[in-house]
Amino acid sequence: MSPSQSDIVFLWILRLFALITGIIVVLITGFLLLEALPILRHLGWWRFVSDRSWHPIQGFYNLLPMLWGSLLVTIGAVIFAAPLGISSAIFCQYYAPPLVGGLYRQLINLLAGIPSVVYGFWGLVVLVPLIGKLQSPGTSLLAGIAILTLMILPTIALTAAASFAQVPQEYLQGAAALGISQWATIRSVVLPAAKSGLFTGLILGTGRAIGETMAVLMVCGNVVQTPKSLFDPVRTLTANIALEMAYATGNHRSALFVSGLLLMVAIASLVAVSEGISRRNIYG
């Protein structure tokens, strides 16, 4: 097979995989819509934000407290994990001795491979009692933010490190030839050159935080309420699905699929924003 023929075959294989991936996404979305359709036809969307509470057995379907819980836990984790992850990648790439940098990368890789239930168990037996000493009950929005920060930190740090490694050496050599300090080079040359990869890492980390279930279920307290402080217990959309799907029937079950649709919309919005920024960086 000639090189051109092998390239054509490889291209068609990639197209096939892309088609299969697209079909899977469409099937999942269609399944969610099909399961959520009965309650959407019966109640519409407005009841999911206007009902007085979440008590499906009594006919109340307010998802807003759990939506706020998911958003606040995710935003809080990203706020803490983003500077920590990017700073650690800068340290490993430009400041750390080779031995220290290598050990730190192995530690980050190890953190990336730990199952979420292990994070949740550690948070439940170590972190929650520590927070409880500050203010009871310990299971809280703050505990969820702390656990998710640890969980998405490796994703952001590893993506940032890969982005920094792709910055052309000519940029760094040119800055050095001009007598620019190392930090000024990082701030003015490296970070702008790597911004697309850094943003991709933030999107990946945010996506994992939104979709995380087991860890937040174990440490957040699972109280359906809009939190007024970091120490209040919360319940996320993912935790709500995991807790109630086993026994939900009828409209209750259908309402849980509406939660799944909201999560799909959130992930799709992240992907759309990421794609828009990437296109702007390429063509703008």
NULUMZA-419786 format. One record per residue: x, y, z of N, C-alpha, C in turn. Coordinates in steps of 0.2 Angstrom, whole numbers, plus 5000, padded with zeros to 4 digits. Layout:
BEGIN
XYZXYZXYZ/...
//
This chain:
BEGIN
500449945000500050005000500450065000/500350114995500750174995500650215001/501150265002501050315008500350355007/500150375000499550415000498950375001/498950304999498450265000498350255008/498850245011498850235019498550295022/498750355020498450415023497750415022/497550395016496750395014496450355019/496650295020496350245024496350265031/496950295033496950325040496450375041/496350425036495850475036495150445037/494950395033494350365033494150335040/494750305043494650275050494450325055/494850385054494650435059493950465058/493750475052493050495051492550445053/492750375053492250325056492250335063/492750345066492750355074492450415076/492550465072492150535073491450525073/491250485067490550475066490250435072/490550385074490350335079490250375086/490750425087490750465093490050515093/489950545087489450585086488750545087/488750485084488150445085487950435092/488550415096488450395103488150455107/488450515106488150575109487450595108/487250585101486550595099486150545102/486350485103485950425106485850445113/486350465117486250475124485850535125/485950595121485450645122484750635120/484650595115483950575113483650525119/484050485122483750445127483550485133/483950535135483850585140483150625139/483150645132482550685130481950635131/481950575128481450525128481150515135/481650505140481450495147481150555151/481450615149481150675152480550705149/480350675143479850705139479150705143/478950645146478350645150478250695155/478750715159478650765164478650835161/479050845156479050905152478450925149/478150875146477450885143476950905148/476950865154476450875159476550945163/477250965165477351015169477651075165/478051065160478451115157479151125161/479451175158480151185162480051235168/479551275168479551325173479551295180/479151245181479051215187479651185191/480251175187480851155189481251205193/481051265192481351325195480851365200/480251355199479751395203479451355209/479451285209479151255214479451275221/479151265226479351285233479951235235/479951175233480451135236480551075231/481051025233481150965229480850905233/480150895232479850835235479450805230/479750765226479350735220478750695222/478850655227478250615229477650655231/477750725233477150765234477050815228/477450805223477250845217477650905216/478250915220478650975220479350955216/479550995211480150975207480651025207/480751065212481151125211481951095211/482251105205482951085204483451145206/483151205207483651265207484151255213/483951235219484451225224485051175222/484851125219485351075217485851105211/485451145207485851175202486351225205/486151265210486551315213487151275216/486951215220487451175223488051155218/487851135212488251105207488751165204/488451225203488751285200489251305206/489051315212489451345217490051295218/489951235219490551185220491051185214/490751185208491151185202491551255202/491251305202491551375202492151385207/491951365213492451365219493051325218/492951265215493451215214493951245208/493651275203494051305198494451365200/494151405204494451465206495051445210/495051395214495651375218496151335214/495851285210496351235206496651275200/496351325197496651355191497351385193/497351435198498051465199498551415202/498251365206498751315209499051265203/498651245199498851205194499351235189/499151295187499551335182500251355185/500251375192500851395195501251335196/500951275198501451215199501751195192/501351205186501651185180502251235178/502151305180502651345179503251335183/503151315189503751295193504151235191/503751185189504051125186504451135180/504151175175504451185169505051235169/505051285173505551335172505951355179/505751325184506151345191506351285194/506051225194506251165198506851135196/507251105200507851065198507551005194/507850975190507550915186507350855191/507650845196507450795201506850815204/506750875207506150895210505550895205/505750925199505150925194504950865192/505350815191505150745190504750715195/504950725201504550695207503850725207/503850795206503250825207502750805201/503050795195502550765190502350695191/502750655194502450585196501950595201/501950645206501450655211500850675208/500850725203500250745200499950685196/500350645192500050585189499750545193/500050535199499750485204499050515206/499050585208498350615210497850605204/498050605198497550605192497250535192/497650485194497450415194497050385200/496950425205496650405211495850405210/495550345211494750345210494450395214/493850425212493450475215493250455222/493050385223492750365229493350365234/493950365232494550365237494550435240/494550485235494550555237493950565242/493350545240492750555244492850525251/493150465252493250435258493750465262/494250495259494750535263494450595265/494050625261493750695263493250675269/492850625269492350605274492750595281/493250565281493550545287494150595290/494350635285494850675287494650755286/494450775280494250845279493650865283/493150825282492450845285492550855293/492950815297492950825304493350885305/493850905301494250965302493851025301/493351025296492951085294492451085300/492151025302491751025308491951055314/492651055315492951095321492851165320/492851195314492751265313491951285314/491551245310490851255311490451185309/490051165313489751105311489251115306/489051065302489150995303489750965300/490151005296490750985292490650965285/490050925284489850905277489550975274/489850995269489651065267489951085260/489751145258489951165252490751175252/491051195257491751205258492051135257/491851085260492151015259492150995252/491551005248491450995241491951025237/492051095238492551135235493251105236/493451095242494051065243494251005240/493750955240493850895237493950895229/493450935226493550945219494150985217/494351025221495051065219495551015219/495650965223496150915223496050865217/495450855215495250815210495450845203/495250905202495350935195496050965195/496450975200497051005200497550965195/497550895195498050865191497850875183/497250885182497050895175497250965172/497151015176497451075175498151085174/498551055179499251055180499551025174/499350965172499650925167499550955160/498950985159498751015153499151075152/499251115158499651175157500451155156/500651105159501351085158501451065151/500951025148501051015141501051075136/500651125138500551185134501251225134/501551225140502151265141502751225137/502651165137503251125133503151135126/502551155123502451165116502651235114/502851285119503051355117503651345113/503751375107504351375103504951405107/505551365107506151385110506351455108/506151465101506451535099506151595102/505551585105505251635109505651655115/505851595119506251605125506951625123/507251605118507851625116507851705114/507351725111507251795109507251835115/506751815120506751855126507351855130/507751805130508351805134508851855130/508851855124509351895120509151965121/508551985123508352055124508452075132/508752025135508852035142508252035147/507752005145507052005149507151955154/506951965160507051925166506551865165/506751805168506351745167505651755169/505451785174504751795176504351835171/504751895169504451935163504351895157/504751855155504651805150504051765150/504051735156503451685157502751725157/502751785160502151825160501951855153/502451875150502351915143502451875137/502751815137502851775132502551705132/502751675138502451605138501751595139/501451635144500751635145500351645139/500451705136500051715130500151665124/500751635124500851585119500451525120/500351505127500051445129499351455131/499051515130498351525133497851475130/497951455124497451405121497451345125/498051315126498051255130497851265137/498051315140497851335147497051335148/496751365143496051365143495751305142/496051255138495751195137495851155143/496351165147496451125154495851155158/495751215158495151245163494451215161/494351205154493751175152493751105154/494251065153494250995155494150985163/494451025167494351025174493651045176/493451095173492751115174492251055173/492351025167491950975165491950915170/492550895172492550845177492250865184/492350925186492050955192491250945192/490950965186490250965185489950895185/490350855182490050785182490250735188/490650765192490850725198490250705202/490250645205489650615209489850595215/490250535216490350505222490650545227/491250585225491550625230491150675234/490750715229490350765232489750735236/489550675234488950645237489250625245/489850615245490050585252490250645257/490450705254490650755258490250825259/489750825254489350885254488750895258/488550835261487950835266487250815263/487150835256486550805253485950835255/485950905258485350935260485150975254/484550975252484251015246484051085249/484551125248484451195250484951235246/484751305245485251355242485751375248/486351365247486851375253486851455254/486951475260487051545262487751555264/488151505265488851515267489151445265/489851455266490251395264490151335268/489951345274489851295279489151255279/488751275274488051245273488151185269/487751125271487751065267487351085260/487551055255487251065249487150995245/486750995240486650935236486750955229/487150915225487250935218486750895214/486650915207486250875203486450805202/487150795201487350725200487250675206/487350705212487250675219486550655219/486050705217485350685218485150625213/485450625207485250575203485550505206/486150505208486350445211485950425217/485750465221485350445228484650425226/484350455221483650435220483450395215/483850385210483750345204483450275205/483750245211483650175212482950165214/482550205217481850195219481350245215/481650285211481150335208480750305203/480150325202479650295197479250355195/478950345189478450395186478750465185/478450515187478650585186479350595190/479350565196480050575200480650545195/480550485192481050465188481250515182/480650535179480750575173481050645175/480950665181481250725184481950725184/482250665186482950645187483250655180/482950635175483150635168483250705166/482750755168482850825167483450845170/483650825176484350845179484850825174/484850765171485350745167485350785161/484850805158484750855153485150925154/485050945160485351005162486150995163/486350945165487050925165487350925158/486950895153487150895146487250955143/486751005145486751075142487351105145/487551095151488051135154488751105151/488851045150489451015146489451045139/488851045136488851065129489051145128/488851175133488951255133489751265134/490051225139490751225140491151205133/490951155130491251135123491151195118/490551225118490451275113490851335114/490951355121491351415123492051395121/492351335122492951315121493151315113/492651295109492751295102492751365099/492351405102492351475100492951515101/493251505107493851535109494451505105/494451445104494951415099494951435092/494351445090494251475083494551545083/494351585088494551655088495351655088/495651615092496351615093496651595086/496351545082496651525076496551575070/495951605070495751655064495851725066/495851735073495851815075496551835076/
//
